[in-house]
């Protein structure tokens, strides 16, 4: 393994409040843990009870630090914020574009924002609001919770929580109950917090294969991929996992 350059940040422990209200903790001395977190959420609506229109029975939301989607709107779809209205102690922003195939809707709080893609690049504000219907956003410096206002009608599920570790790669963290199928039947290599496996990800003929690390702890299942463009690969990730003191997701 390569020699690690030593402590990059004084922050050896990072915590994040997940959208379900739980807490994620990463503790790894000598690594930079100050990069922002993000999370993916799926909202499933039972149409017979809610009369939900087609296209809104399954909603995908992405939670990031505030301001992230300004860059996405500008660089990805070349659009502009066409509508801004106050909502739930924050602001709802609707991104329009003349040439893109999709629009963008974002609820922005003081510290985090919740985004979803719109099928119409010029959707009206009233129609875009329906993508956040019956949801309550609780924002704080530690994270943003998504609560259904009608739990009998809507189910909110956190798909994963992600974090970049400079010099290591990207952590995609899931709960065991939603990712148990990813864990092999055979034992992995032991690390201080659990077990780790190496997986050779299938590639296209134009791209080389890539090693992804799968890491299981009692409360998490994590995939860790490197950054090929920065010459960061699985060896750096494996060294990181051997130096992790805690990787947990607690209620």
C-alpha beads as a LAMMPS data file, in Angstrom:
LAMMPS data file: protein, C-alpha beads

251 atoms
250 bonds

1 atom types
1 bond types

-500.0 500.0 xlo xhi
-500.0 500.0 ylo yhi
-500.0 500.0 zlo zhi

Masses

1 110.0

Atoms # bond

1 1 1 0.000 0.000 0.000
2 1 1 1.057 3.590 -0.471
3 1 1 2.258 5.676 2.429
4 1 1 -0.463 8.029 3.591
5 1 1 0.775 11.643 3.808
6 1 1 -0.452 11.957 7.393
7 1 1 -3.188 14.118 8.915
8 1 1 -4.939 16.329 6.399
9 1 1 -7.547 17.796 8.696
10 1 1 -8.025 18.260 12.405
11 1 1 -11.564 16.892 12.013
12 1 1 -11.104 13.148 12.607
13 1 1 -14.806 12.491 13.170
14 1 1 -17.714 13.541 10.946
15 1 1 -21.420 13.220 11.713
16 1 1 -24.479 13.706 9.510
17 1 1 -28.173 13.676 10.286
18 1 1 -29.758 11.424 7.681
19 1 1 -33.104 12.263 6.048
20 1 1 -34.783 9.616 8.229
21 1 1 -33.543 11.327 11.395
22 1 1 -30.787 8.804 12.069
23 1 1 -27.132 9.675 12.542
24 1 1 -24.198 8.635 10.379
25 1 1 -20.731 8.748 11.903
26 1 1 -17.343 8.342 10.242
27 1 1 -14.243 8.340 12.424
28 1 1 -10.880 8.010 10.670
29 1 1 -7.878 9.786 12.125
30 1 1 -5.530 11.291 9.567
31 1 1 -8.114 11.765 6.808
32 1 1 -9.971 14.822 5.570
33 1 1 -13.609 14.329 6.598
34 1 1 -14.829 17.860 5.953
35 1 1 -16.318 17.364 2.477
36 1 1 -20.132 17.804 2.472
37 1 1 -22.561 14.895 2.685
38 1 1 -25.436 14.167 0.302
39 1 1 -28.369 11.748 0.347
40 1 1 -30.880 10.160 -2.030
41 1 1 -34.501 9.744 -0.946
42 1 1 -37.446 8.005 -2.583
43 1 1 -41.069 8.878 -1.828
44 1 1 -43.671 6.227 -2.699
45 1 1 -47.339 7.200 -2.741
46 1 1 -50.262 4.780 -2.536
47 1 1 -52.455 6.105 -5.310
48 1 1 -55.778 4.524 -4.215
49 1 1 -55.621 6.574 -1.005
50 1 1 -54.180 9.794 -2.345
51 1 1 -55.546 10.162 -5.859
52 1 1 -52.022 10.984 -6.955
53 1 1 -51.637 11.798 -10.673
54 1 1 -49.543 9.570 -12.925
55 1 1 -45.854 10.395 -12.671
56 1 1 -46.019 11.433 -9.024
57 1 1 -46.513 8.057 -7.373
58 1 1 -42.733 7.631 -7.154
59 1 1 -40.600 10.695 -6.466
60 1 1 -36.803 10.774 -6.274
61 1 1 -35.212 13.541 -4.204
62 1 1 -31.563 14.461 -3.733
63 1 1 -30.316 16.309 -0.648
64 1 1 -27.117 18.358 -0.777
65 1 1 -25.553 21.398 0.846
66 1 1 -27.206 24.693 -0.004
67 1 1 -26.122 26.187 -3.344
68 1 1 -25.103 22.910 -4.983
69 1 1 -27.851 23.078 -7.593
70 1 1 -26.927 26.586 -8.716
71 1 1 -23.916 24.948 -10.349
72 1 1 -25.991 22.038 -11.684
73 1 1 -28.526 24.391 -13.259
74 1 1 -25.801 26.443 -14.913
75 1 1 -23.390 23.739 -16.027
76 1 1 -25.618 20.724 -16.672
77 1 1 -28.743 22.129 -18.304
78 1 1 -27.729 25.724 -18.973
79 1 1 -30.879 27.049 -17.361
80 1 1 -31.987 29.809 -15.019
81 1 1 -34.139 30.159 -11.926
82 1 1 -37.496 31.259 -13.326
83 1 1 -39.617 31.161 -10.173
84 1 1 -38.727 31.664 -6.514
85 1 1 -41.397 31.470 -3.801
86 1 1 -41.269 31.173 -0.023
87 1 1 -42.181 27.734 1.342
88 1 1 -41.715 25.942 4.690
89 1 1 -39.272 28.459 6.089
90 1 1 -37.146 28.316 2.947
91 1 1 -37.566 28.943 -0.756
92 1 1 -38.817 26.865 -3.677
93 1 1 -36.840 27.482 -6.861
94 1 1 -37.945 26.331 -10.320
95 1 1 -35.218 26.009 -12.954
96 1 1 -36.217 26.493 -16.597
97 1 1 -34.272 25.949 -19.797
98 1 1 -35.200 26.544 -23.431
99 1 1 -33.170 23.635 -24.815
100 1 1 -32.921 20.989 -22.055
101 1 1 -35.226 17.977 -21.837
102 1 1 -35.834 18.425 -18.092
103 1 1 -36.480 21.153 -15.591
104 1 1 -35.371 21.374 -11.980
105 1 1 -37.198 22.032 -8.719
106 1 1 -35.326 22.780 -5.490
107 1 1 -36.483 23.479 -1.953
108 1 1 -33.682 25.449 -0.316
109 1 1 -33.313 25.869 3.424
110 1 1 -30.674 27.708 5.449
111 1 1 -28.124 24.857 5.256
112 1 1 -29.332 22.198 2.790
113 1 1 -31.496 21.830 -0.292
114 1 1 -33.757 19.132 -1.743
115 1 1 -33.819 18.736 -5.522
116 1 1 -35.825 16.777 -8.057
117 1 1 -35.834 16.713 -11.856
118 1 1 -38.984 17.798 -13.689
119 1 1 -40.172 16.153 -16.926
120 1 1 -41.099 19.551 -18.389
121 1 1 -38.205 22.047 -18.720
122 1 1 -40.700 24.913 -18.402
123 1 1 -43.072 23.502 -15.782
124 1 1 -45.140 26.034 -13.862
125 1 1 -44.501 26.694 -10.194
126 1 1 -47.876 25.293 -9.142
127 1 1 -47.228 21.988 -10.929
128 1 1 -43.678 21.765 -9.585
129 1 1 -44.957 22.221 -6.034
130 1 1 -46.763 18.884 -6.323
131 1 1 -43.396 17.102 -6.324
132 1 1 -42.989 18.234 -2.707
133 1 1 -46.613 17.608 -1.708
134 1 1 -47.282 16.172 1.765
135 1 1 -43.614 16.447 2.744
136 1 1 -42.143 18.442 5.603
137 1 1 -38.475 19.464 5.548
138 1 1 -36.607 19.941 8.818
139 1 1 -33.262 21.613 8.070
140 1 1 -30.350 22.009 10.480
141 1 1 -26.565 22.445 10.219
142 1 1 -26.176 18.680 10.808
143 1 1 -28.515 17.550 8.024
144 1 1 -32.021 17.689 6.575
145 1 1 -34.885 15.371 7.563
146 1 1 -37.770 14.563 5.224
147 1 1 -41.036 13.767 7.005
148 1 1 -44.327 12.683 5.394
149 1 1 -47.252 14.739 6.640
150 1 1 -49.538 11.802 5.815
151 1 1 -47.588 8.635 6.769
152 1 1 -50.516 6.403 5.825
153 1 1 -50.315 7.754 2.287
154 1 1 -46.634 8.406 1.641
155 1 1 -43.568 6.315 2.456
156 1 1 -40.198 8.063 2.643
157 1 1 -37.136 5.824 2.227
158 1 1 -33.490 6.853 2.344
159 1 1 -31.724 5.030 -0.480
160 1 1 -28.180 6.017 0.416
161 1 1 -25.965 8.678 1.959
162 1 1 -22.770 9.713 0.173
163 1 1 -19.544 11.415 1.162
164 1 1 -16.291 12.138 -0.642
165 1 1 -13.036 11.409 1.181
166 1 1 -10.185 13.246 -0.589
167 1 1 -7.365 10.929 -1.521
168 1 1 -9.623 7.912 -0.972
169 1 1 -12.776 8.104 -3.110
170 1 1 -16.529 8.148 -2.634
171 1 1 -18.470 6.425 0.139
172 1 1 -22.042 5.335 -0.683
173 1 1 -23.595 4.208 2.594
174 1 1 -26.803 2.176 3.005
175 1 1 -28.619 0.431 5.822
176 1 1 -28.272 -3.379 5.896
177 1 1 -32.017 -3.905 5.488
178 1 1 -31.966 -2.113 2.124
179 1 1 -28.606 -3.447 0.885
180 1 1 -28.273 -6.967 2.295
181 1 1 -28.343 -8.404 -1.232
182 1 1 -25.025 -6.672 -1.961
183 1 1 -23.158 -8.598 0.756
184 1 1 -21.580 -11.885 -0.449
185 1 1 -22.430 -15.192 1.249
186 1 1 -18.766 -15.821 2.014
187 1 1 -16.672 -14.080 4.654
188 1 1 -14.738 -10.988 3.711
189 1 1 -11.362 -9.748 4.877
190 1 1 -11.565 -8.492 8.465
191 1 1 -11.075 -4.775 9.179
192 1 1 -11.502 -3.032 12.557
193 1 1 -15.166 -2.143 11.913
194 1 1 -16.366 -5.223 9.997
195 1 1 -15.532 -7.015 6.749
196 1 1 -14.484 -5.897 3.291
197 1 1 -14.747 -7.472 -0.177
198 1 1 -13.293 -6.452 -3.545
199 1 1 -15.544 -6.458 -6.594
200 1 1 -14.449 -6.105 -10.205
201 1 1 -17.123 -3.910 -11.743
202 1 1 -18.101 -4.922 -15.270
203 1 1 -16.924 -2.369 -17.806
204 1 1 -17.760 -1.438 -21.379
205 1 1 -15.311 -2.291 -24.177
206 1 1 -14.230 1.361 -24.166
207 1 1 -13.500 1.514 -20.420
208 1 1 -11.152 -0.516 -18.235
209 1 1 -12.533 -2.591 -15.391
210 1 1 -12.685 -0.952 -11.962
211 1 1 -12.293 -2.378 -8.469
212 1 1 -14.960 -1.322 -5.972
213 1 1 -14.704 -2.127 -2.273
214 1 1 -17.736 -3.354 -0.354
215 1 1 -17.593 -2.757 3.391
216 1 1 -20.093 -4.183 5.895
217 1 1 -20.474 -3.140 9.535
218 1 1 -23.302 -4.040 11.952
219 1 1 -25.261 -0.923 10.906
220 1 1 -24.041 -0.087 7.368
221 1 1 -23.268 -1.502 3.946
222 1 1 -20.887 0.777 2.073
223 1 1 -19.439 0.788 -1.418
224 1 1 -16.183 2.680 -1.879
225 1 1 -14.917 3.635 -5.317
226 1 1 -11.758 5.560 -6.170
227 1 1 -11.118 8.508 -8.463
228 1 1 -9.352 7.306 -11.594
229 1 1 -8.766 10.835 -12.893
230 1 1 -6.845 11.653 -9.696
231 1 1 -4.930 8.345 -9.672
232 1 1 -6.785 7.235 -6.537
233 1 1 -7.700 3.548 -6.636
234 1 1 -8.802 0.641 -4.464
235 1 1 -5.453 0.417 -2.638
236 1 1 -6.057 3.861 -1.139
237 1 1 -9.585 2.829 -0.206
238 1 1 -8.449 -0.376 1.430
239 1 1 -5.893 1.493 3.507
240 1 1 -8.625 3.920 4.564
241 1 1 -10.913 1.085 5.708
242 1 1 -8.106 -0.388 7.810
243 1 1 -7.829 3.010 9.526
244 1 1 -11.552 3.624 10.109
245 1 1 -12.402 3.502 13.813
246 1 1 -16.168 3.898 13.304
247 1 1 -18.632 3.806 10.418
248 1 1 -22.167 3.636 11.746
249 1 1 -25.809 4.566 11.102
250 1 1 -27.833 4.791 14.300
251 1 1 -31.413 5.852 15.056

Bonds

1 1 1 2
2 1 2 3
3 1 3 4
4 1 4 5
5 1 5 6
6 1 6 7
7 1 7 8
8 1 8 9
9 1 9 10
10 1 10 11
11 1 11 12
12 1 12 13
13 1 13 14
14 1 14 15
15 1 15 16
16 1 16 17
17 1 17 18
18 1 18 19
19 1 19 20
20 1 20 21
21 1 21 22
22 1 22 23
23 1 23 24
24 1 24 25
25 1 25 26
26 1 26 27
27 1 27 28
28 1 28 29
29 1 29 30
30 1 30 31
31 1 31 32
32 1 32 33
33 1 33 34
34 1 34 35
35 1 35 36
36 1 36 37
37 1 37 38
38 1 38 39
39 1 39 40
40 1 40 41
41 1 41 42
42 1 42 43
43 1 43 44
44 1 44 45
45 1 45 46
46 1 46 47
47 1 47 48
48 1 48 49
49 1 49 50
50 1 50 51
51 1 51 52
52 1 52 53
53 1 53 54
54 1 54 55
55 1 55 56
56 1 56 57
57 1 57 58
58 1 58 59
59 1 59 60
60 1 60 61
61 1 61 62
62 1 62 63
63 1 63 64
64 1 64 65
65 1 65 66
66 1 66 67
67 1 67 68
68 1 68 69
69 1 69 70
70 1 70 71
71 1 71 72
72 1 72 73
73 1 73 74
74 1 74 75
75 1 75 76
76 1 76 77
77 1 77 78
78 1 78 79
79 1 79 80
80 1 80 81
81 1 81 82
82 1 82 83
83 1 83 84
84 1 84 85
85 1 85 86
86 1 86 87
87 1 87 88
88 1 88 89
89 1 89 90
90 1 90 91
91 1 91 92
92 1 92 93
93 1 93 94
94 1 94 95
95 1 95 96
96 1 96 97
97 1 97 98
98 1 98 99
99 1 99 100
100 1 100 101
101 1 101 102
102 1 102 103
103 1 103 104
104 1 104 105
105 1 105 106
106 1 106 107
107 1 107 108
108 1 108 109
109 1 109 110
110 1 110 111
111 1 111 112
112 1 112 113
113 1 113 114
114 1 114 115
115 1 115 116
116 1 116 117
117 1 117 118
118 1 118 119
119 1 119 120
120 1 120 121
121 1 121 122
122 1 122 123
123 1 123 124
124 1 124 125
125 1 125 126
126 1 126 127
127 1 127 128
128 1 128 129
129 1 129 130
130 1 130 131
131 1 131 132
132 1 132 133
133 1 133 134
134 1 134 135
135 1 135 136
136 1 136 137
137 1 137 138
138 1 138 139
139 1 139 140
140 1 140 141
141 1 141 142
142 1 142 143
143 1 143 144
144 1 144 145
145 1 145 146
146 1 146 147
147 1 147 148
148 1 148 149
149 1 149 150
150 1 150 151
151 1 151 152
152 1 152 153
153 1 153 154
154 1 154 155
155 1 155 156
156 1 156 157
157 1 157 158
158 1 158 159
159 1 159 160
160 1 160 161
161 1 161 162
162 1 162 163
163 1 163 164
164 1 164 165
165 1 165 166
166 1 166 167
167 1 167 168
168 1 168 169
169 1 169 170
170 1 170 171
171 1 171 172
172 1 172 173
173 1 173 174
174 1 174 175
175 1 175 176
176 1 176 177
177 1 177 178
178 1 178 179
179 1 179 180
180 1 180 181
181 1 181 182
182 1 182 183
183 1 183 184
184 1 184 185
185 1 185 186
186 1 186 187
187 1 187 188
188 1 188 189
189 1 189 190
190 1 190 191
191 1 191 192
192 1 192 193
193 1 193 194
194 1 194 195
195 1 195 196
196 1 196 197
197 1 197 198
198 1 198 199
199 1 199 200
200 1 200 201
201 1 201 202
202 1 202 203
203 1 203 204
204 1 204 205
205 1 205 206
206 1 206 207
207 1 207 208
208 1 208 209
209 1 209 210
210 1 210 211
211 1 211 212
212 1 212 213
213 1 213 214
214 1 214 215
215 1 215 216
216 1 216 217
217 1 217 218
218 1 218 219
219 1 219 220
220 1 220 221
221 1 221 222
222 1 222 223
223 1 223 224
224 1 224 225
225 1 225 226
226 1 226 227
227 1 227 228
228 1 228 229
229 1 229 230
230 1 230 231
231 1 231 232
232 1 232 233
233 1 233 234
234 1 234 235
235 1 235 236
236 1 236 237
237 1 237 238
238 1 238 239
239 1 239 240
240 1 240 241
241 1 241 242
242 1 242 243
243 1 243 244
244 1 244 245
245 1 245 246
246 1 246 247
247 1 247 248
248 1 248 249
249 1 249 250
250 1 250 251
